[in-house]
Amino acid sequence: MDRSDRFTFMPGDLKEVTDERHLAEIKRTYGDISMPQDEYEWVRNEGKKRWSVGDYVSTDELRSEYARRKALGNL
């Protein structure tokens, strides 16, 4: 599967939103989609690791894998 089949950006293209007013607007528009810090760190690190070797997984896929591994006690 070609990267462009699933994504419209390249690694490094995204910028973290840190402005509190902008974050509040995003939450008003889309709801609060944040995740617990431990899940966030795992998804972030695992995503970076996989993207570096061409395994283009989505955040949803990583969150599902995190939940499965946590339920099995593998984290």
N, C-alpha and C positions, 0 to 999 in steps of 0.2 A: 504494500500500500504506500503510495506516495504521500509525503507529509502534507502537501497541499490538498489532499482529499479530505483531511480532517480539520485542518487549522488554517487560519488566515493571517498568521503572524509567525515570526521566527523567534527562536530563543534569544532573549536579550532585548526584544522590541518592547516588551511591556514595562511600564513604569509604576512603581508603588505609589499609591495615593496616600499622602500623609496629612493633607490639609483637612482640619476638623470640619470645616463648613462643607467641603466637597464630600467628605465621608458621610455627613449627615444627610446631604441631598441624595446620595446613592442609596442609603438605608431607607429614606422616605420613598424613593422610587421603586426599589426592588425588594425591600424588606431586609432584615438582618440575616445575612448569610454567613456570618463569621463562624469559626469552629474553635473548639477548645485549643489552648496553646500547645498541648502535647500532640494533638492530631495535626495542627497546623505545621509544626516543626517536622513531623514525620513525612507528611505529604510534600512539603517544600523540599526537603532533602532528598527524598526518594524520587520526586519528579525531576530534580536537577540531575541526579545520577543517571536516570533512565534516558532523559533527553540527550545527555552527553554521548550516549552510545547509539542514538537513533531509535530508541524505543519511545515513540510519541504517544504517551498515555494522557488521558484527560484527568482533571482534578476529580471528577465524579468517580472515575475508575479507581483512582488512588484512595479516595475516601472510603469506597466500598471495600477495598482490600485492607485498609487500616482497620475498619470495623470488624471484618472477618478475622484478621490476625489477632486483634485485641480480645475478641470473644473466645478464641482458641488458646489464649494465654501465650502467644508467640511474640509479644512485644515487650 
